[in-house]
Amino acid sequence: MDEIFRIEARAIVEGMKLAWLKGFKQVEINYDNAMLIDTICNGFASISNIAEVRIIHEWCNKDWKVKFRHVLRGNNKVVNCLVKAAIKKLNQVVIFPVPP
């Protein structure tokens, strides 16, 4: 379970990096891992023993507004649609300039 938590935290870090590089100043991250979102939102990220979670905390302290929200996996239709559109490119970052 620790490895899955680490991988999901890394996905958030990579998304935050991409948003920062694109110049976004307000970002909302919707994620289906309730425990990870709770760890970040309740201030435990800075003291986590998982490096990726501490990195999320560091990225949140940059000059921008980041909001985290837990969404149920079954209710996240946007993500499901995007995953299906990118399924053949699982080993690379897929950027949709205009969502399908």
C-alpha positions as CSV (number, residue, x, y, z in Angstrom):
1,M,0.0,0.0,0.0
2,D,2.9,2.3,0.7
3,E,4.1,2.0,-2.9
4,I,0.7,2.9,-4.3
5,F,0.5,5.9,-2.0
6,R,3.9,7.0,-3.2
7,I,3.0,6.6,-6.9
8,E,-0.2,8.5,-6.5
9,A,1.6,11.3,-4.6
10,R,4.2,11.4,-7.4
11,A,1.4,11.8,-10.0
12,I,0.2,14.9,-8.1
13,V,3.7,16.3,-7.9
14,E,4.1,15.9,-11.7
15,G,0.7,17.5,-12.3
16,M,1.7,20.4,-10.1
17,K,5.0,20.9,-11.9
18,L,3.2,20.9,-15.2
19,A,0.7,23.5,-14.0
20,W,3.5,25.7,-12.6
21,L,5.4,25.5,-15.9
22,K,2.3,26.4,-17.8
23,G,2.0,29.5,-15.6
24,F,-1.2,28.7,-13.8
25,K,-1.7,30.7,-10.6
26,Q,-4.8,28.9,-9.4
27,V,-5.0,25.1,-9.5
28,E,-7.7,22.7,-8.2
29,I,-6.6,19.1,-7.8
30,N,-9.4,16.6,-7.7
31,Y,-8.2,13.1,-6.6
32,D,-9.8,9.9,-5.6
33,N,-7.4,8.9,-2.9
34,A,-9.1,10.2,0.3
35,M,-6.2,9.3,2.6
36,L,-3.7,11.2,0.4
37,I,-6.0,14.3,0.1
38,D,-6.6,14.2,3.9
39,T,-2.9,14.0,4.6
40,I,-2.3,17.1,2.4
41,C,-5.2,19.1,3.6
42,N,-4.8,18.5,7.3
43,G,-1.2,19.7,7.4
44,F,0.5,16.4,7.8
45,A,2.3,16.6,4.4
46,S,5.2,18.6,5.8
47,I,6.0,15.8,8.3
48,S,5.2,12.8,6.2
49,N,7.8,10.1,6.0
50,I,7.0,9.8,2.3
51,A,9.2,12.2,0.3
52,E,6.7,12.7,-2.5
53,V,4.1,14.0,0.0
54,R,6.6,16.4,1.5
55,I,7.3,17.7,-2.1
56,I,3.6,18.3,-2.5
57,H,3.8,20.5,0.6
58,E,6.7,22.4,-0.8
59,W,4.9,23.0,-4.1
60,C,1.9,24.3,-2.3
61,N,4.1,27.0,-0.7
62,K,4.9,28.6,-4.0
63,D,3.3,31.8,-5.1
64,W,0.0,30.3,-6.3
65,K,-3.3,29.0,-4.9
66,V,-3.7,25.2,-4.8
67,K,-7.0,23.6,-3.7
68,F,-7.3,19.9,-3.1
69,R,-10.6,18.0,-3.3
70,H,-11.5,14.4,-2.8
71,V,-13.8,13.0,-5.5
72,L,-15.2,9.5,-5.6
73,R,-13.6,7.3,-8.3
74,G,-16.9,6.4,-9.8
75,N,-18.1,10.0,-10.0
76,N,-15.0,11.4,-11.7
77,K,-16.3,11.1,-15.3
78,V,-13.9,13.7,-16.6
79,V,-10.8,11.7,-15.6
80,N,-12.4,8.5,-16.8
81,C,-12.9,10.1,-20.2
82,L,-9.4,11.5,-20.4
83,V,-7.8,8.1,-19.4
84,K,-9.7,6.3,-22.1
85,A,-8.5,8.9,-24.6
86,A,-4.9,8.5,-23.5
87,I,-4.9,4.8,-22.8
88,K,-2.4,4.0,-25.6
89,K,0.2,6.4,-24.2
90,L,0.5,5.1,-20.6
91,N,4.2,5.6,-20.3
92,Q,4.2,9.3,-21.1
93,V,2.5,12.6,-20.2
94,V,-0.5,13.4,-22.4
95,I,-1.5,17.0,-22.6
96,F,-4.9,17.9,-24.1
97,P,-4.8,21.5,-25.3
98,V,-8.5,21.1,-25.9
99,P,-10.2,18.3,-23.9
100,P,-11.9,15.7,-26.1
